[in-house]
Amino acid sequence: MASTSRLFVAFTIPEVQKTRLGRLQGLIAPDIPNARWVTPEMFHVTLAFLGEIPDLDLNPVCLAVAEGCKNFARFTVNLKSLGAFPDPDRPRVVWVGVTGPGLDTMNQLRDAIVESLSDAGYPPEDDRFTPHLTLGYVKSKKGQEIDVNPLIAHYQMWSAGNFSVTGITTFASTITPEGPAYMRMASVTLR
């Protein structure tokens, strides 16, 4: 049986923003019991999730990502305000949104990467795209659902500040008992 890797394409977050996001996690954690928080060194914004890809196909996937990125320059985004999937009344994921002057460029870049991957035979698993950074995963016990609407309202103006996205990385993800572990497969520097 061929070996596979669970791949996704993302950009990473500068240390200043990681620190601010970690502080935000500390502020909201008391109101979200049973959450599993993403460690700051794992913070990223996913542009495309590919799922399990045969290891023999890693090089063509990374080349397709590079092809999708080739016409794009660096852009500036901001991580701002809280949100939840699937909804704030019954959250499973708590996240911070992506906004800022480079949002249109980010969306165009994502579309170019998806198109390049699809043309190469590796379409992402999910066409829906809501730009976000995951802070944590919520495990509600039956009858003890958590409503994060008050937190979302309180932190609607919170911001980690603007930063420049300088590159895109293809990661392999491994699920461990402690949570996911990520390994960089290839990176592309934006113009």
Residue pairs with C-beta under 8 A, 6 or more apart in sequence:
2 54
2 55
2 56
3 54
3 55
4 52
4 53
4 54
4 55
5 52
5 53
5 55
5 58
5 172
5 185
6 50
6 51
6 52
6 53
6 172
6 173
6 174
6 175
7 49
7 50
7 51
7 53
7 58
7 61
7 170
7 171
7 172
7 173
7 185
8 46
8 48
8 49
8 50
8 170
8 171
8 173
9 46
9 47
9 48
9 49
9 50
9 65
9 113
9 117
9 168
9 169
9 170
9 171
10 44
10 45
10 46
10 47
10 168
10 169
10 171
11 44
11 45
11 47
11 165
11 167
11 168
11 169
12 43
12 44
12 167
12 169
13 21
13 43
13 44
13 45
13 79
13 133
13 163
14 163
16 160
16 161
16 163
17 43
17 79
17 160
17 161
17 163
18 40
18 41
18 43
19 40
20 160
20 161
21 40
21 43
21 79
21 96
21 133
21 135
21 160
22 40
24 96
24 135
24 155
24 158
24 160
25 37
25 135
25 136
28 82
28 94
28 135
28 151
28 155
29 35
29 37
29 136
31 146
31 148
31 150
31 151
32 91
32 94
32 136
32 138
32 146
32 148
32 151
33 146
34 138
34 139
34 140
34 141
35 94
35 136
35 137
35 138
35 139
36 136
36 137
36 139
36 179
37 135
37 136
38 134
38 135
38 136
38 137
38 179
39 179
42 179
42 180
42 182
43 133
44 133
44 169
44 171
44 182
45 77
45 98
45 131
45 132
45 133
47 106
47 109
47 110
47 113
47 129
47 168
48 110
48 113
48 114
48 117
48 124
49 124
49 125
49 126
50 61
50 117
50 122
50 124
50 125
51 125
53 61
53 122
57 122
58 185
60 120
60 121
60 122
61 117
61 120
61 122
61 170
61 185
62 170
62 185
62 186
63 120
64 113
64 116
64 117
64 119
64 120
64 122
65 113
65 116
65 117
65 168
65 170
65 186
65 188
66 186
66 188
67 116
67 120
68 109
68 112
68 113
68 114
68 115
68 116
68 117
69 109
69 112
69 113
69 168
69 188
69 190
71 112
72 105
72 108
72 109
72 112
72 190
72 191
73 105
73 190
73 191
74 164
74 165
74 166
74 190
74 191
75 101
75 102
75 105
75 106
75 109
75 164
75 165
75 190
76 100
76 101
76 102
76 162
76 163
76 164
76 165
77 98
77 99
77 100
77 101
77 102
77 103
77 106
77 162
77 163
77 165
78 98
78 99
78 100
78 159
78 160
78 161
78 162
78 163
79 96
79 97
79 98
79 99
79 133
79 159
79 160
79 161
80 96
80 97
80 98
80 99
80 100
80 157
80 158
80 159
80 160
81 96
81 97
81 99
81 152
81 155
81 156
81 157
81 158
81 159
82 94
82 95
82 96
82 97
82 135
82 148
82 151
82 152
82 155
82 156
82 158
83 94
83 95
83 96
83 97
83 132
83 152
84 91
84 92
84 93
84 94
84 95
84 138
84 148
84 152
85 91
85 92
85 93
85 95
85 130
86 92
88 147
88 148
88 149
88 152
89 145
89 147
89 149
90 140
90 145
90 146
91 138
91 140
91 146
91 148
92 137
92 138
93 134
93 136
93 137
93 138
94 134
94 135
94 136
94 137
94 138
94 148
95 132
95 133
95 134
95 135
96 132
96 133
96 135
96 158
96 160
97 131
97 132
98 106
98 131
98 132
98 133
100 162
101 162
102 165
103 131
106 131
106 165
107 129
107 131
109 168
110 129
113 168
114 123
114 124
117 123
117 124
118 124
138 146
138 148
140 146
165 190
166 189
166 190
167 187
167 188
167 189
167 190
168 187
168 188
168 190
169 184
169 185
169 186
169 187
169 188
170 184
170 185
170 186
170 187
171 182
171 183
171 184
171 185
172 182
172 183
172 185
173 180
173 181
173 182
174 180
174 181
174 182
174 183
